[in-house]
Amino acid sequence: MEIKEPDIAKEDVLILNDADFRREHVCIVTGAASGIGRAACLAAAANQLTVVGLDVNGEEMDTTKRLAGELGGTVECLRADLTQDGDMEGAVQEAARLGTIKYLFNIAGMQHIDSVENFPMEKYDLMQSVMLRAPFFLSKLCIPHMKSSSDGCGVVANMASVHAHITTRNKPVYNITKFGLKALSQSISAEGEGKIRSFTVSTGFVKTPLALNQIPDQARQRGITEEEVVREVMMGKSRVKEMMSPVEVANLFIFGISRFGSYLVGGDMLFDGGMTLTY
């Protein structure tokens, strides 16, 4: 079974007329080497923002940089380990050197499939560090830059999931971190006086390596075939039977940070094909 990341063409990207979408404004994106993070880098770059992509995979980030250039955009790629405060501090300092930090996309994620009683605590600690602590710390670092910008405004966008609304078996830490990102977005927004906004994007399964890599574990845990995992577990509750593409998710981030999303303050953009609300 093979799930490939679809190629991204300029016509796939939501391009918006927004006075704040310009080169002097910086958008930091985590998880920039693949999947939704890469797509978000390309979409933000195509909207004329200066993008700073963070990831530990330097080779794949070079590909992100090249693809952004083909779309007429700019992505500066920085190798950063989201478990290391010094890496994140250095990345934000470098981003601020390139322009005014106005947007932060916390997208980097990982998965481990196991029950609570069998879950390795080192995996728990790693997932919490990358998927919840790092978004908090990067927000803490970036918000002062947003406040000191000419209009005092900025947006923190967090990649949540249907698992921020419902939980599924054998994904306890993923569930916990995604619920936590909703709370983080609401907390930032509660303090932001309407000028520093934050929101979450919640989707079902997306055509990314993360989705592909969990299929064998899901099959083993549930005692079913990999084909049954896709058909019955991943897409079984969705009324739309096709996985989203990464750029479709990236477009939600672009809309959310734009002037058209000004009332999206602490809210969640649930685009799940009806998975959580129609069964």
N, C-alpha and C positions, 0 to 999 in steps of 0.2 A: 504494500500500500504506500502511495506516495502523495504527499500534499506539497505543492510548490507555491512559493510566494509569487503571485502574479506580477508581471512587469508593470511599472507605473509610467504612464504617458501623461503629458501635460493636460490633455483633455480629461483625464481622470480626476484632476485636482480641483477642488473648490477654490476659485480665485475671487476674492472679495475686494470691493472698493472701500478701503478703510484708511483714513489719514495716518493712523498709527502704524500701518504696515509699510515700513520703510527701513532702509539699510542701517540707519543710526540706532534702531531698536533691536535688542538682542533677545533671542528666544533660546533658552537652555533646554535640551532634550536628553533624557537618560534612556539607555537601551538603544543607542543610535545605530548599532551594528546590524540589526536585522528586524524583521517583523514590523510591528506597529511603530516602534521607535524610529526605525529607518524611514517608514512612510511619513511619519510626522515631521521628520527633518526635511524631507523633500517637499512636503506641502507648505511648510512654513517658509522654506527658502524660495519656493515658487511664488509666494506672496510677498517677496521682497524684504523679508526679515533677515537679519544676520543670525544664523543659527550656530550654536555651539553644541555639538553632539558629544555625549559622554558614554564611554563603554570601556570594557577591559579588552575587547577584541580589536586591536589596531588594524589588522589586515582588512577585516570586513568594514571597518569605518572608512577606510580608504575608498572602498566601493561606494559607500554612501556619499562621500564627498564628490566622487566622479559623477554619480547619477544626478546629484543636485546641480552640478555644473551644466549637465546636458539639458536641464530644465530651466537654465538661466538664473540659477540661484547660487547662494554661497553657504557652505557648511564648513565650519572649522571643527576638526575632530580632535578631542583630547582624551587620552587614555586615563581613565579614572576608576578606581576601585571604590564602589559605594559602601564598602565596609570600613573604609579608612577616612576619618575626618579630614586629615591633611590633604588627601587627594581632592575631596570636595571643596575645601577651602581654596585650594590652589586653582581649581577649575572656575570657581565663581570670580576669583580675582582676575583671571585671564579673560573671562567673558566681559567683565566690567571694563577692561582695557580696550575692548573692541567696540564698545558702544554703551548705551543705556539699557540695563537689564529690565525688561518689561514683562516677560513671559517665562514661565517655568512649566515644562511638561514632565511630570514624574511617571514614566512608562515602564522602566526596567522591571522585569519580573522573572520568576522561576516557579517550578512546580515539583512537588514530591508527593507520590501517591502512597498513602499508608493510613492505617487506623490510628486513633489516638493512643491506644495501648501499645502499639508497635512503632510509633513515630520516633525516629532518632532525634535526640535533643540538639545535636549539632546541626541538623537540618532545620529544626525549629529556629535556632538562633540565627542561622544564615538567612533564612527567608524573612524573619522579622527585621533583620538588619538592612537588607537590600530593599525590601518592599514596603516598610513602614517607617523605620528609623531614618533611613536616608531621605525619603520625601520630606519628613519633618525637618531634618537638619538643613537640607537644601532650601526649604521654604524659609527657615530662620535666617539663612544667609542672604537670600535674595530679596526678601520683603523690604529691608532697609534701602536697598538700591531703588526699588520701585517707588517707595515713599519719597525719595530724594529726587525723582525725575521731575520734569517741568510741570506736569499736572498731578503728580503724586499718586498716579494710578498704576495698577499692574494686575496680572492674573496668574494664579497657580492652578494648573489643570492636572488632575490625577486620574490615572487609568485604573478604574475599578473593574466590575464584572457583574454578570448575573449573580455571582457568588457574593456580592455585596447586598443581595436581596434574598436569596435562598441559599441553602447549603446542600451539598451533595456528599455522599459518604466517601471516606478515605481522602478527603482534601481539607483536613481541619485547619492547617496553618494558612493555606491559601484563603480559605473562608474568613479566618480571623483578620488577616491583613487587609482584605478587600473591604470588609465592614469598617475596619479602622481608617481606611482612606476616606470613606464618606464622613466619618467623624472629624478627620483632619480638615477636610474642605469646609465643613460647617463651622469649625472652630476659627479657621482663618477668616472666613466671611463674617463671623460674628464680631470679630475685632477690627474688620477692615473699613468700617464706616461707609460702605458702598463704593469705596475707591480701590481697595485691594480686594478683588473678588477671587473666589475659588469654586471649583465644581469638579464633579466626577463624571466619567464616561463609563457606562456599563453596557457591555455587549455579551452576546453568547460566544460561540466558538468562531475563531478567526483563522484564516489560512496562514498560519505562522509555524515556525519550528516548534514553538512551545506546545501547540496543539498536536502536532505529529508525534512529538517525543513522549506524550503521556498515553498514547493509544495502547502500546504494549502493556504498560503497567495496569491500566484500567482493565484490559482483557484478563490479565493474570489475577487481579484482585477479585473480579466478578465471575471468573470461570466461564467466560464467553469468548467468541472470536473477535478479532480486531474489526472486522466488518460490522459485527453486531454492536461494537462500542460506538462506531460512528453513527450508525443508523438508529440505534435504540437509546443510547446514553447521551451522546452529544446533541444529535438533532431530533431526538424522539419527542421532546415537548415543544419544539419550535414549530410554528405554523409555516415558517419559511425554511425549506429543507436544504438550502445552500448556505455554506459558511460565508461570513462576510470576508471581504478582502481587506488587507491592512490599510489601503488608501481610503476606503470608505470610513474606517474608524478615524484616520487622520483628519478627514474632512470635518468630523464632528468637533475635534479640537479646534480647528481653524474657526468654525462658526462660533464656538463657545467663547473664544478669546476676543472676538471681533466686536465692533460696535453693535452688531445685530444681537449679541448675547448679553447685553448690558443688564438684563433682569435675571440672568442666571447667576444667582448669588447664593452659594451654598447648596445648590441643587444638583440633581443627577440626571444625565442624559441617558435614558434607558432605551437602547436599540438592540433588542434581543429576539426579534422575530415572533414575539408573543410568548416566549418560553415561560416567563414567570407569572404572567397575568391572565392566561387563557386556558388554564387546565384546572 
